[in-house]
Amino acid sequence: LLGIYCVVIVGSSLLGGWLPSLVRLTHTRMETLISFVGGLMLGIGVFHLLPHAVAEMGSIDRAVWWMMAGVITLFFLLRTFHFHQHGTVELEEEEGHTHDHDHDCDHHHAHAPVHSHTHAHSHHLSWVGIAFGLALHTLIDGLALGASIVAEQHHEVFLSLFGLGTFLAIALHKPLDAVSITSLMAASGWSAGWRNAVNIGFSLMCPLGALLFFLGVQQFSENQHIIIGCALAFSAGVFLCISLGDLLPEMEFHSHNRFRLSFVLLLGIALAYGIGFLEPEHAHEHGGHSHGPEATETEHGHSHSH
């Protein structure tokens, strides 16, 4: 199952990198997709990753600490590399189609990664930083996927779909990241061959992260539940930071499509919630019952630590 998920994610990432040369990505289409995927990731983090982390660890306090660690980690990655802005396609649209949305995007330039006066050298530096930051972020996505699949293996249920929500969120989000990289590379004059090479390398980051987690967790068989729970909670924080990083700018800069963007946001959240009905009914409880004594000890240990 993990192999199938990884193949699809690689394909979606490659497709995203090629999209600018295949179809015309308008400003409205991009913002609609970003809102939908942002809602989906928000829902997956809240409805799936965090509850399963609590079930694995048996400790709400420990889960929210690791969730906060995920939020803070991605926040500082974003602050350092400024990689999560999905604005490079919009720059191309402004150059060729400014008449389409200049009248209702007066503040658009304030949050684009590159401004109209930016030179090719700045483009070069921008895509390198964005690519590096997105590679680290995608490795963390792979960790989330790996933790989801490994956690699924602990439940004695045939064809459990616990990892489905995490997989969908990552598979739909990777094209947006790949577009950011290849668009900036094109703007800085890199050839199609180099863009394809970087796109392929980037697409392999998520499977690499999943594989590293899968191999690493096998080395700690006696503490697998704790490690998986920590990874799920950390991933929940990452998903929250990613989704809100996409959604919050919508309120400030894109009031012209309020109804459409709000609707697709709610649609993404509803899809995340609906995926929960595809899981076995006792998936959450099973984690808690299977290692209840550990949970009790964890809670007692936590209470004594204070």
N, C-alpha and C positions, 0 to 999 in steps of 0.2 A: 504493500500500500504506500509506504514511504517513497519507493522508487517511482511509482506512478505519479504521485503528487509532484515529485521533483522534476520529472520529465515535462509535465504540464506547465510548471512554474518557469522552467527554462524556456519553453516555447513562448509563453506569454511575455516574458521579458525580452526575448529576441524580437517578437512582433512589435512590441512597444518601441524599440529602438529603430525599427524600420518604418514605423507609421508615418513620420513626416514626409518620407519619399513615396508613400503609397496613397495617402488620402490627405485632404486639406483639413487640418485640425483647427476649427474655429475657436474663438475665445469662449463662446457659449457652450459648445460641446465639451471643451476641457473642464470648464467650471462645473457643469452638470455631472460629469464623471467623477470629478474630485469630491463633490458633495456626497454622491452616492457611496463611493468607496470609503470616505471618511465616516459616514454613518455606520457602514458595515463594520469597520475596524473598531469603532467606539462600542458597538453592540457586542462584538466578539470579546473584547477585553473585559467588559462588565458582566455579560451573561454567561460566558464560557470559561475564559482563562482564570479569572480570579476565583470563582466558585470551585473549580476543579483544583486549584492550588490549595484552597482551604481544606478540601476533602483529602488531598494527598498528605498534607502536613498535620491536619487536625488542630491547627492553631490560626485563628483569625489575625491575631496580633502579628505573628511572624509573617503571614501572607501580605499584610498591608505594608510592613516594613520593606519587604522585597519589591512590592509594587512601587513604592516610593523610590526605591533605588533605580528601578527601570525608568521612571519618569525623569529623575535627575540625570541619569547617565545619558539619555537621549537628548535632554535639554542642552547639556554641555557639548555634545557632539554637534548639535544644530548651531549653537553659538560659535563653535570653533570653525566649522567648515561651511556653514550656510548652505547646506545641500538640499533642503527639503522645501523648495519653493515652486517647482513646476511652472516657472514663468517664461522659460526660454522659447516655447512655442508662441506665446503671446507676443514676444518681441518680434518674431517673424511676421505675425499677423499685423502688428502695428506698422511694420515697414511696407507691407503690401496692401493692407486693408484697413487703414486708419479710419476711413469713413464709416466703417461698420459699427464702431462702438466708442469713438472718441467722445461723443456727446454724453455718454452715461458712464464713463470710466475716468472721470477727471483725476482721480487719485491713483490710477493704475500704476503709474511710474514709481510710486513710493515703495512698492514692495516687489518690483521685478528685480531679478538678480543682476541684470546688467542694464544700464541706462543708455539712452540714445547716443550719448557722447562717448560711450565706451569704445576703446580701440581694440584691435585684434590681440594685442599683448594681454590686455585685461581679460579678454575672452579665454585666452589660453590658460591663464592662472585660474579663472573661474571654473573651467571644466575639470581641471586637475583636482582642485579642492572638492568640488561636488562629487566627482567620481570616487575619490578616496572616502569621503564621508558616507556616501551611499553604499560603498562596499562594506564598511563596518556595520552600517545599519542593516544591510541585507544578511550579513552573517548572524546578527541577532535575530532576524526573522527566521533564519534557518534553525536557530536554537529553539525558537517558539514552536516551529513545526515538529522538530525532533522530539521535544518534550511532550507535545500533544500525542504523537504516535506511540511513544514509549508508555505514556500513562494509559493509553487505550489497551495496551497489551496486558496490563494488570487486571483488567476486568474480564471475567470469563464469559464473554458474550461474543457470539459469532457475527462477524462483519459489523462491529461497532463503528459508528460514524463520528466519534468524538473529534477526530482531527479535521473533519470536513469544514467547519467554520474557519479555523485558522488557515487552512489551505486556500479557501475561497478568498479570504481577505488578502493574503499574500499574492495570490495569482492575479487578482484584479488591480493590486497596487503597484506591482513591479513594472508594468508598461509605462506608468506615469513617471517612475524614476528613470527608466531607460530613455524616455523622450527627453528628459532634462539633460542627460549626458550627451546624446548624439546631436541634439539641436545646438548646444553650445559648441561642440566640436565642429559642426558644419559652419557655424558663424565665425569660428577662428581659422577656417580654411583647411581643415584636415580632410584628407581624401576619404572616399567611401570605404576603401580597404581598411584604413586605420579605424574608422568609425565602427565597422563590422567587427574588427578584432577586439576592440574595447567592449563592444556590446556583448560579444560572446563571453569574454572573461567575466563581465559583470553578471551575466545570467547564471554563471556557475557558482556564484557566491552563496546563494541560499542553500542549494544541495550540499555545499561544503560545510556550512554551518550545521545543518541537520546531521550530516555524517559525523562531524567532530563531537557533537553532543551524544549521538547514539553510541559511538565508540567509548567516549569518556565515561558515560554513566555506567557502562558495563564493568568498570573497574571498582565500583563501589556498591556491590550487590547488597550489602547489609544496610546501606543508607539510601537506597534508590528512591524510596518514597519522599524522603526529605529533599533530596537533590531535585527530583522532578517537580515537587511542589514549589521550591524556590525558583526554578526556571520558569514555571508557568506564571507565578506571581510577577516576576521580573518582566516577563513578556507582556503581561497585562498592562504594566506601567508604560512599556514602550508603545503598545498599541494606543493607549490613551493619549500619550504625548504626540504621536504621529497624527492621530485623527483630529485632535483639537488644534494642532499646528496647521492643519488644512482648513478646518471649519471656521475658526475664529476670524481669520482675515475676510471670509466671505461676508460677515456681518458689517464690516467696516468699509469694504471696497466694492461690494457688488449688490447694492440695494436695488438695482434695476431689475434683477431676476429673483426677487425675494420669494415669490410663491413657488416657482419651479425648483429652486435650490432647496427650499425648506421641505418640499414634497419628496424629492429624491433622498434627502437626508433621512427623513422618517422611513422611507422605503428601505434604505440600507439597514437602519436599526431594526425594523420589523423582520427583515430577512435573517438577521443575526439571531433574533429571538426565535423565529420559526425553525431555524436549524436545530434548536434544542429539542424539538419534538421528534427529531430523527434519531436522537440518542436513546439508548436503553433507559427505561424509567428509573432504574436503580443505580445509574452510573455515578451520580453524586454520592449517594448513600454508601455505595460499595466501598469507596475509598475510606470513609470514616469507619465503617464496621470492620473492615479487614485489618485495620491496625488501630483499633480503638485504644488498647493499652498504651500504644506509643503516643496517641493523642493526649490521653490523660496525663502521661508523664511529661509531655511537652508543656501542657497547660500548667501543671504543677511547677515545673522547672521555671516557667516564665514568671509565675506569680511570686515564687520565692526570690527570683532575681531582683524583684523590686522591693 
